[in-house]
Amino acid sequence: MPISVPSLRLRHALAALLLILAGFVLAACQGSNGIPKDMRPLPAKLTARMEKLNMDPKAPIYIRSYKETSEFEVWKQRRDGQYALLSTYQICKWSGKLGPKIREGDRQAPEGFYTIKPGQMNPKSNYFLSFNIGFPNAFDSALGRTGTNLMVHGACSSAGCYSMTDEAAGEIYWLARDAFLGGQRSFEVHLYPFRMTPENMAKHRNDPNMEFWVMLKEGSDHFEVTRKPPVVGVCNRRYVFDVDTGGVPLNASAPCPANMSVPVWLDAAVKEKQAKDQVVFASLSAKYDAEDKIAAETAAADAQKLAAKTATDQQKAVAEAQKSVDAATMAVEPPVAAAGGDATAAYTAAPALVEANAATASVAVGGVPAPGVPLPVPSPIRPVVVAPPPQPEAPAGFWGKLKKKLAVSG
């Protein structure tokens, strides 16, 4: 059956409309400039800074993060092989508190050493751009820690992740992309609770995570000495750094190899730094302990003063209450005399008066009687009914008869 010209025109028009709509959808997905978000170039400010720091645009990167100050650092390798700080981003949100993630659902952002490979990058993230941290790593798994889908992403919202603004997440993603394009097979993300200085270690010396943080500090110390990301391994359920095992593979749950060692020069440099840090840590810890002791003693003395004042106030209130009750009891007698012997009304009102005074006394000590010192309450006063004096009867005999006779005659 031949197709009419109007039908062909209608189909062509519909096809053209669909192409236009598809273009709008594609442009919306790719951004206003039509480039997919994961493929956008780095901002000129970053490329200019790389040039200033003698960095190749596709050189390897390394990331360090600090919860306490919400800082996210991107370091990049210079042409001399060492790393320099390229950019520091503000973490928009991280969830939980200082300390490692333990289990799925605890809404805790992880701490530790994590490796990011190309397969962990997510260009289609619902939170702009993201990459998976890789939790749990070998150390976490050896301790039975659980959790999934923990990311560094945009959108400024977090439930166990490290959330950035979209602008920051984009720059971090593009830096990682270019490093992979330059040949870096993976990059390290080291997540710390705070900067691992002796001052901060002393500040948090009584935290239950201290042993874990001392282990993290060792990894940080290796970087501070070498200005290169440490090679991180796990054995005997602990992190080890820059070790030589003679080709023996490390097992996270098994004892470390007996012949495991760190290069002599590096071991000496790290230990020298740690010895200096220990002097500062010990001095500050003693200072903070003394301050804590003074603060505790002051708080205890203040508590004793408050307790003594409270007891004195209660005793005064009870004494005042006793006076009120005594006054209420004594106030019953004058109305009896004034009533001319009819004490029923006065005595009937007395119990109510006593109760009113007792209630007032109770309020004086905070609404309840003082503990251990009950308010005195007198025995109920029963009304006394005074009988009228008996009237004398008329005398019998002669005078009675005379009275009747006079009555009859009158």
TATA-V209096 format. One record per residue. RES is the residue in one letter. PHI is phi as a letter, one per 20 degrees, with the letter a starting at -180 (NA if undefined). Layout:
res/phi
RES/PHI
RES/PHI
This chain:
res/phi
M/NA
P/f
I/e
S/f
V/f
P/g
S/f
L/f
R/f
L/f
R/f
H/f
A/f
L/f
A/f
A/f
L/f
L/f
L/f
I/f
L/f
A/f
G/f
F/f
V/f
L/f
A/f
A/f
C/f
Q/e
G/o
S/f
N/e
G/n
I/e
P/g
K/g
D/f
M/d
R/f
P/f
L/f
P/f
A/f
K/f
L/f
T/f
A/f
R/f
M/g
E/f
K/f
L/e
N/m
M/d
D/f
P/g
K/d
A/f
P/g
I/c
Y/b
I/c
R/c
S/c
Y/c
K/f
E/g
T/d
S/l
E/d
F/c
E/e
V/d
W/d
K/c
Q/f
R/e
R/f
D/e
G/n
Q/e
Y/d
A/c
L/f
L/e
S/b
T/d
Y/d
Q/e
I/f
C/f
K/b
W/c
S/d
G/n
K/b
L/f
G/p
P/f
K/f
I/d
R/b
E/g
G/n
D/e
R/l
Q/d
A/f
P/f
E/c
G/q
F/d
Y/c
T/d
I/d
K/d
P/g
G/f
Q/e
M/f
N/c
P/f
K/d
S/f
N/f
Y/d
F/m
L/c
S/b
F/b
N/f
I/f
G/n
F/e
P/e
N/e
A/f
F/f
D/g
S/f
A/f
L/e
G/m
R/f
T/c
G/r
T/b
N/l
L/e
M/c
V/d
H/b
G/e
A/m
C/l
S/b
S/b
A/c
G/o
C/d
Y/d
S/d
M/d
T/f
D/f
E/f
A/f
A/f
G/f
E/f
I/f
Y/f
W/f
L/f
A/f
R/g
D/f
A/f
F/f
L/f
G/e
G/o
Q/f
R/e
S/a
F/c
E/e
V/c
H/d
L/d
Y/d
P/f
F/a
R/f
M/e
T/e
P/f
E/f
N/f
M/f
A/f
K/f
H/d
R/f
N/e
D/f
P/f
N/e
M/g
E/f
F/f
W/f
V/f
M/f
L/f
K/f
E/f
G/f
S/f
D/f
H/f
F/f
E/f
V/f
T/e
R/l
K/c
P/g
P/f
V/e
V/e
G/c
V/c
C/b
N/l
R/l
R/b
Y/f
V/c
F/c
D/l
V/e
D/d
T/d
G/m
G/n
V/f
P/f
L/e
N/d
A/g
S/e
A/e
P/g
C/f
P/g
A/f
N/e
M/f
S/b
V/d
P/g
V/g
W/f
L/f
D/g
A/f
A/f
V/f
K/f
E/f
K/f
Q/f
A/f
K/f
D/f
Q/f
V/f
V/f
F/g
A/f
S/f
L/f
S/f
A/f
K/f
Y/f
D/f
A/f
E/f
D/f
K/f
I/f
A/f
A/f
E/f
T/f
A/f
A/f
A/f
D/f
A/f
Q/f
K/f
L/f
A/f
A/f
K/f
T/f
A/f
T/f
D/f
Q/f
Q/f
K/f
A/f
V/f
A/f
E/f
A/f
Q/f
K/f
S/f
V/f
D/f
A/f
A/f
T/f
M/f
A/f
V/f
E/f
P/g
P/g
V/f
A/f
A/f
A/f
G/m
G/n
D/e
A/e
T/g
A/f
A/f
Y/f
T/f
A/f
A/f
P/g
A/f
L/f
V/f
E/f
A/f
N/f
A/f
A/f
T/f
A/f
S/f
V/f
A/f
V/d
G/n
G/n
V/c
P/g
A/f
P/g
G/n
V/c
P/f
L/f
P/f
V/c
P/f
S/f
P/g
I/e
R/e
P/f
V/d
V/e
V/e
A/f
P/f
P/f
P/f
Q/e
P/f
E/e
A/f
P/f
A/e
G/n
F/g
W/f
G/f
K/f
L/f
K/f
K/f
K/f
L/f
A/f
V/f
S/f
G/f
